[in-house]
Amino acid sequence: MDAETAKTLVSAALVSGIALFSLVSFRAVLVQVAEDLKAARRVPVRVQAEARRAPHRPEA
């Protein structure tokens, strides 16, 4: 095997490893986001709404 072929194979292996790592990381992020969204849906949130009041207008 000549040097150019070896360099090409090493480069291809590195690119493949980086791509695989990126895909695994991206999948892990998506799984974590999905878990966070599910957990957020289970938490009850109590919201109190105040009645609207007319804005104060100074008398002229």
C-alpha positions in Angstrom: 0.0 0.0 0.0 1.4 3.3 -1.0 1.4 6.5 1.2 -1.4 8.2 -0.7 -3.8 5.3 -0.3 -3.0 5.0 3.4 -3.6 8.7 3.9 -6.9 8.4 2.1 -8.0 5.4 4.2 -7.0 7.2 7.4 -8.9 10.3 6.4 -11.9 8.3 5.5 -11.8 6.5 8.8 -11.5 9.8 10.7 -14.4 11.4 8.7 -16.5 8.3 9.4 -15.7 8.4 13.1 -16.6 12.1 13.3 -19.8 11.5 11.4 -20.8 8.6 13.7 -20.0 10.6 16.8 -22.1 13.5 15.5 -25.1 11.3 14.8 -24.9 9.7 18.2 -24.6 13.1 19.9 -27.5 14.5 17.9 -29.7 11.5 18.8 -28.8 11.9 22.4 -29.8 15.6 22.3 -33.1 14.8 20.7 -33.8 12.1 23.3 -33.0 14.5 26.1 -35.3 17.2 24.6 -38.1 14.7 24.3 -37.7 13.6 27.9 -37.6 17.2 29.1 -40.8 17.9 27.1 -42.6 14.9 28.6 -41.5 15.9 32.1 -42.7 19.5 31.6 -46.1 18.2 30.5 -46.5 16.3 33.7 -45.9 19.4 36.0 -49.1 21.2 36.8 -48.9 24.9 36.4 -51.3 27.2 38.2 -51.9 30.6 36.5 -54.0 33.3 38.0 -55.4 35.8 35.6 -56.3 39.3 36.8 -59.3 41.1 35.4 -58.4 43.8 33.0 -58.7 47.4 34.2 -59.2 50.4 32.0 -56.1 52.5 31.7 -56.0 55.5 34.0 -56.8 58.7 32.1 -56.0 62.0 33.9 -58.9 64.5 33.8 -58.2 67.5 31.6 
